[in-house]
Amino acid sequence: MKPGPELSPETLRRLDTLFAPGDRESAKALLYGQCGNNLPYLAERSMDETERLRFAALKVSDGKLGLLESAVKLAQIDFRDLLMAADFGEVDAHWK
């Protein structure tokens, strides 16, 4: 499975705010490697287009790696379920 796209500066800022220093690299690797345009139906999406999903995964994680892993697994099954779990059903909800 191809990783990517790169994590945006805003995604990194949110990740650094939520996660303890010792967990940040694992969280970054998980989002980059498994929660991007490599999700079903999202091939060829840009950083901006995948950012909403990554914000959703971060929100649902509450800064805990185990919850982030669960959020990413949910997105791998159906990314729309992750968006709804994060209350990001509206297209611009992740910016509110």
N, C-alpha and C positions, 0 to 999 in steps of 0.2 A: 504494500500500500504506500503510495507516494505521500509524504508529509507536506504540510504547507497550507496556505502561504505563510510568510513570516508573521510574527505577532506584531501588532501595531503598537506605537508608543502608548496609546491610551489603554490598550489591553495590558501592557506591561505595568503601567501605573496602577491600574486596579488590582492586578495580581500582587504587586509589591505591597499594596495597602492591606490586602486581605490575609496573605499568607505569612507565616513566621519565616524568618530568614533561612532556616534550615530546610524548609519545604518548597521554597520558591523555584529552585532549579527543576525539581520533579514536576511541579505544576506547569512550568513553562514547557517542559518536554512533552507532557501529556497533551496540552493544548496544541502545540505545534505538530506533534506526530499523529494525533488521533482525532482532532476536532477542528477541521478546516475544510478545504475543498475536497478532501478525501472522504467526506461523509457521503452516503448514498444521495444521488441526485444533485450534488453540489460540485461536480467536477468543473474545473476551469473558472471557479469563482475567485474574485480578487480579495485582497486583504479587507477592504471595506465591506464587502458583501458577507464575509465570514465573521466579521467582528461581532455582529449581533448574536450569533450562536456562542461565541466565546464569552461574551458578556453574560449571556444567560447561564452558561456553565459556571462561571465565577460566582454569579449571584446565588445560584442554588447550592454551591459548595460551602458557603459561609466560612471560607478560609480553611476548610478541612480536606486533606487529600483524598480520604475515602469517599467523601461526598462528591468531590470533583470527578473521581473515577466513575462513580455511579451516574453522574450527569452526562459524562462523555459516552458511557455505554447506552444511555437512553437516547442520545443524539444519533448514535450509530444504528439504532433500531428505527427511529423516526424523529428527525430533528424537530419536527413541529411539536412533538410532545415536550421536548426540552423548552422550547419557546413558551409554551403554555404554563409549564411548571414554574418558570421564572416570571410569569405574568407579562410576557413580551409578545402577546398576540398581535398587537398593533405594530405596524412596520417601524415606527420611530419610538416605540416604548422604551427601548434601551437607552435613550438619551434623556429620559425624564428623571 
